[in-house]
Amino acid sequence: MIMIFECKDVTLGYENKVVAKNLNFKIDQGDYLCVVGENGTGKSTLIKTLLGLIKPLNGEVIANVQGKNHKGVGYLPQQTQAQKDFPASVWEVVLSGVLNNDHRCPFYNKKDKAEAEKNMEKLNILDLKKRCYRELSGGQQQRVLLARALCATDSVLILDEPVTGLDPAASMEFYETIKDLNKKENVTIIMVSHDIKNALNYATHILHLEQENDFFGTVEEYKKSNVSNMFLGGVAND
Ligand SMILES: Nc1ncnc2c1ncn2[C@@H]1O[C@H](COP(=O)(O)OP(=O)(O)OP(=O)(O)O)[C@@H](O)[C@H]1O
């Protein structure tokens, strides 16, 4: 098993504010982890910490992230209204995914363009190439952002509440796409979600953040745990 992330006794938070304490968990290549929990329990703070955007207040975060062509993680942030209105073409949005620490030159080369095209094909959005991003539906926008994220990595995707605002059909389509990337291409998935039912359907592991009562384990272990019983009130066994 190739370890991708490991948190050892990690305390998450900001200056003078502890958000979560004593987190211990490990994510291996090919895992599909859903991070669940009530509002404000630190899910987004954990994501920022895994991405290295903020440092843990205590403990150790070990990251072992390597893509095929690029280093790093593909990241799909929570979309703000301003991002939804971004005035660029689909092609420009996807292509910008290749820009990372290793890419110091502001121009795109042939390899970059081939990578962007390949990921658009994979996500079935080649026909949207010339469209303006802000004129797309929510589901189409998420596919564009996913193609963009895949330009940054082919090994780890981090998604923060990716189906928020999508209708049920678009949500299911999105989940199926993520499932294919995980199962067929062994992409490690870390997804923050409030959609617990689908988290339990698709994930291999659950990290439930709750003050003083965090849980980490497989979906099967989670379904049997006290944390899930209290949180779900029976959904786990539906
Ligand atoms: N930049 C920041 N500085 C200080 N405190 C912050 C900052 N960002 C978030 N917080 C606080 O940290 C706590 C955890 O926030 P976080 O966004 O990680 O929770 P969450 O579980 O993702 O919530 P939600 O489900 O509502 O998205 C909250 O109390 C929040 O107010």
The ligand as a Gaussian input file, in Angstrom:
#p B3LYP/6-31G(d) Opt

LIG

0 1
 N       -9.383000      31.836000       8.518000
 C       -9.944000      31.525000       9.679000
 N       -9.520000      32.097000      10.835000
 C      -10.067000      31.775000      12.026000
 N      -11.071000      30.877000      12.182000
 C      -11.541000      30.284000      11.082000
 C      -11.013000      30.570000       9.768000
 N      -11.679000      29.811000       8.867000
 C      -12.580000      29.076000       9.558000
 N      -12.502000      29.371000      10.886000
 C      -13.300000      28.753000      11.962000
 O      -12.897000      27.403000      12.123000
 C      -14.022000      26.583000      12.440000
 C      -14.096000      25.439000      11.451000
 O      -14.402000      25.959000      10.165000
 P      -14.452000      25.043000       8.853000
 O      -14.798000      25.930000       7.708000
 O      -13.212000      24.233000       8.775000
 O      -15.664000      24.072000       9.208000
 P      -16.473000      23.091000       8.261000
 O      -16.625000      21.804000       9.019000
 O      -15.824000      23.014000       6.927000
 O      -17.869000      23.824000       8.164000
 P      -19.032000      23.772000       7.043000
 O      -19.643000      22.407000       7.122000
 O      -19.973000      24.820000       7.497000
 O      -18.388000      24.070000       5.706000
 C      -15.246000      27.491000      12.433000
 O      -15.543000      27.848000      13.764000
 C      -14.783000      28.703000      11.637000
 O      -15.433000      29.865000      12.071000

